[in-house]
């Protein structure tokens, strides 16, 4: 992948970034659910089930990179991402039209556009998407009532089994994902605003998310169990990385 042509312009625009007044108003009128999770925890399957209820709108992020071929299928505009030019994305950043945006590996800029959240608002639906912890933190900064959910595997061993089943992955890539997961666990545990969802079954996970997003119901016992499991996963991941 080629490096960003306008990386200096993006760095400048993001360094002093703030949302426009119109964007802030739109955010205040939209309910937002963010799912954060390491690889192979079932986050995307959960999102698909939420969408089937008809109560959620999936927020498709913008990116400056070109579409890729995944498993022989070319990514489509508006499905995996909105594929936009550097100038288009840069202009929207300069106008404060992103809830969050970031430069990734000096190769692309990706972010959540406020126009996608406005679609959810206009449809009377709950906006939902997946992001990393840093993306969630940036979103919460501008929208403190964001519902941030951290999806966990039911155990370290089950998580490892799911990871190993994800097709051909060399040790370098596997260890990179484990390192990223360790950072995600550690960062999420530093904050109180994450609701930990133990994905022991898709049905149970969707039920918990609906109770939180639609009813505002939070089970203290489930949250205590989720945080305890996250701490266990953090330690187990740390031990794994210490052996490689």
LINTADA-V592969 format. One record per residue. N is the residue number from 1. RES is the residue in three letters. PHI is phi in radians with two decimals (999 if undefined). Layout:
# LINTADA-V592969
N&RES&PHI / N&RES&PHI
This chain:
# LINTADA-V592969
1&UNK&999 / 2&UNK&-1.33 / 3&UNK&-1.24 / 4&UNK&-1.11 / 5&UNK&-1.29 / 6&UNK&-1.86 / 7&UNK&-1.06 / 8&UNK&-1.12 / 9&UNK&-1.18 / 10&UNK&-1.15 / 11&UNK&-1.04 / 12&UNK&-1.14 / 13&UNK&-1.17 / 14&UNK&-1.40 / 15&UNK&-1.09 / 16&UNK&-1.92 / 17&UNK&-1.23 / 18&UNK&-2.65 / 19&UNK&-1.26 / 20&UNK&-1.28 / 21&UNK&-1.07 / 22&UNK&-1.11 / 23&UNK&-1.12 / 24&UNK&-1.09 / 25&UNK&-1.14 / 26&UNK&-1.09 / 27&UNK&-1.08 / 28&UNK&-1.16 / 29&UNK&-1.79 / 30&UNK&-2.18 / 31&UNK&-1.51 / 32&UNK&-2.20 / 33&UNK&-2.06 / 34&UNK&-1.99 / 35&UNK&-1.83 / 36&UNK&-1.94 / 37&UNK&-2.99 / 38&UNK&-1.22 / 39&UNK&-1.06 / 40&UNK&1.23 / 41&UNK&-1.84 / 42&UNK&1.58 / 43&UNK&-1.03 / 44&UNK&-1.16 / 45&UNK&-1.14 / 46&UNK&-1.08 / 47&UNK&-1.06 / 48&UNK&-1.05 / 49&UNK&-1.21 / 50&UNK&-1.09 / 51&UNK&-1.13 / 52&UNK&-1.14 / 53&UNK&-1.25 / 54&UNK&1.44 / 55&UNK&-1.74 / 56&UNK&-2.16 / 57&UNK&-2.04 / 58&UNK&-1.35 / 59&UNK&-1.49 / 60&UNK&-1.54 / 61&UNK&-1.31 / 62&UNK&-1.53 / 63&UNK&-2.63 / 64&UNK&-1.60 / 65&UNK&-1.37 / 66&UNK&-1.44 / 67&UNK&-1.05 / 68&UNK&-1.95 / 69&UNK&-1.76 / 70&UNK&-2.00 / 71&UNK&0.92 / 72&UNK&1.44 / 73&UNK&-2.05 / 74&UNK&-1.30 / 75&UNK&-1.04 / 76&UNK&-1.97 / 77&UNK&-1.11 / 78&UNK&1.60 / 79&UNK&-1.83 / 80&UNK&-1.34 / 81&UNK&-2.64 / 82&UNK&-1.63 / 83&UNK&-1.55 / 84&UNK&-2.19 / 85&UNK&-1.36 / 86&UNK&-1.03 / 87&UNK&-1.12 / 88&UNK&-1.12 / 89&UNK&-1.19 / 90&UNK&-1.04 / 91&UNK&-1.08 / 92&UNK&-1.21 / 93&UNK&-1.13 / 94&UNK&-1.11 / 95&UNK&-1.63 / 96&UNK&1.23 / 97&UNK&-1.81 / 98&UNK&-2.05 / 99&UNK&-1.17 / 100&UNK&-2.73 / 101&UNK&-2.65 / 102&UNK&-2.67 / 103&UNK&-1.48 / 104&UNK&-1.98 / 105&UNK&0.93 / 106&UNK&1.04 / 107&UNK&-2.06 / 108&UNK&-2.72 / 109&UNK&-2.08 / 110&UNK&-2.27 / 111&UNK&-3.03 / 112&UNK&-1.70 / 113&UNK&-1.43 / 114&UNK&-1.10 / 115&UNK&-1.08 / 116&UNK&-1.23 / 117&UNK&-1.21 / 118&UNK&-1.15 / 119&UNK&-1.08 / 120&UNK&-1.08 / 121&UNK&-1.04 / 122&UNK&-1.17 / 123&UNK&-1.53 / 124&UNK&1.20 / 125&UNK&-2.05 / 126&UNK&-1.51 / 127&UNK&-1.32 / 128&UNK&-2.43 / 129&UNK&-2.81 / 130&UNK&-1.86 / 131&UNK&-2.77 / 132&UNK&-1.61 / 133&UNK&-1.01 / 134&UNK&-1.08 / 135&UNK&-1.11 / 136&UNK&-1.14 / 137&UNK&-1.12 / 138&UNK&-1.12 / 139&UNK&-1.16 / 140&UNK&-1.13 / 141&UNK&-1.02 / 142&UNK&-1.64 / 143&UNK&-2.34 / 144&UNK&-1.05 / 145&UNK&-1.54 / 146&UNK&-1.01 / 147&UNK&-1.60 / 148&UNK&-1.77 / 149&UNK&-2.00 / 150&UNK&-1.90 / 151&UNK&-1.52 / 152&UNK&-2.03 / 153&UNK&-1.28 / 154&UNK&-1.18 / 155&UNK&-2.82 / 156&UNK&-1.12 / 157&UNK&-1.09 / 158&UNK&-1.16 / 159&UNK&-1.09 / 160&UNK&-1.09 / 161&UNK&-1.09 / 162&UNK&-1.12 / 163&UNK&-1.06 / 164&UNK&-1.21 / 165&UNK&-1.49 / 166&UNK&-1.49 / 167&UNK&1.56 / 168&UNK&-1.19 / 169&UNK&-2.55 / 170&UNK&-1.28 / 171&UNK&-1.08 / 172&UNK&-1.10 / 173&UNK&-1.17 / 174&UNK&-1.05 / 175&UNK&-1.17 / 176&UNK&-1.12 / 177&UNK&-1.20 / 178&UNK&-1.17 / 179&UNK&-1.12 / 180&UNK&-1.08 / 181&UNK&-1.11 / 182&UNK&-1.01 / 183&UNK&-1.12 / 184&UNK&-1.15 / 185&UNK&-1.00 / 186&UNK&-1.09 / 187&UNK&-1.20 / 188&UNK&-1.12 / 189&UNK&-1.22 / 190&UNK&-1.36 / 191&UNK&-2.09 / 192&UNK&-1.60 / 193&UNK&-1.49 / 194&UNK&-1.54 / 195&UNK&-1.70 / 196&UNK&-1.54 / 197&UNK&-1.93 / 198&UNK&-1.48 / 199&UNK&-1.49 / 200&UNK&-1.38 / 201&UNK&-2.73 / 202&UNK&-1.08 / 203&UNK&-1.07 / 204&UNK&-1.18 / 205&UNK&-1.11 / 206&UNK&-1.10 / 207&UNK&-1.05 / 208&UNK&-1.09 / 209&UNK&-1.14 / 210&UNK&-1.09 / 211&UNK&-1.11 / 212&UNK&-1.27 / 213&UNK&-1.31 / 214&UNK&-1.65 / 215&UNK&-1.87 / 216&UNK&1.22 / 217&UNK&-1.59 / 218&UNK&-2.16 / 219&UNK&-1.52 / 220&UNK&-1.00 / 221&UNK&-1.15 / 222&UNK&-1.13 / 223&UNK&-1.18 / 224&UNK&-1.12 / 225&UNK&-1.14 / 226&UNK&-1.14 / 227&UNK&-1.15 / 228&UNK&-1.13 / 229&UNK&-1.16 / 230&UNK&-1.04 / 231&UNK&-1.15 / 232&UNK&-1.12 / 233&UNK&-1.13 / 234&UNK&-1.05 / 235&UNK&-1.15 / 236&UNK&-1.17 / 237&UNK&-1.17 / 238&UNK&-1.06 / 239&UNK&-1.14 / 240&UNK&-1.07 / 241&UNK&-1.17 / 242&UNK&-1.27 / 243&UNK&-1.76 / 244&UNK&-1.77
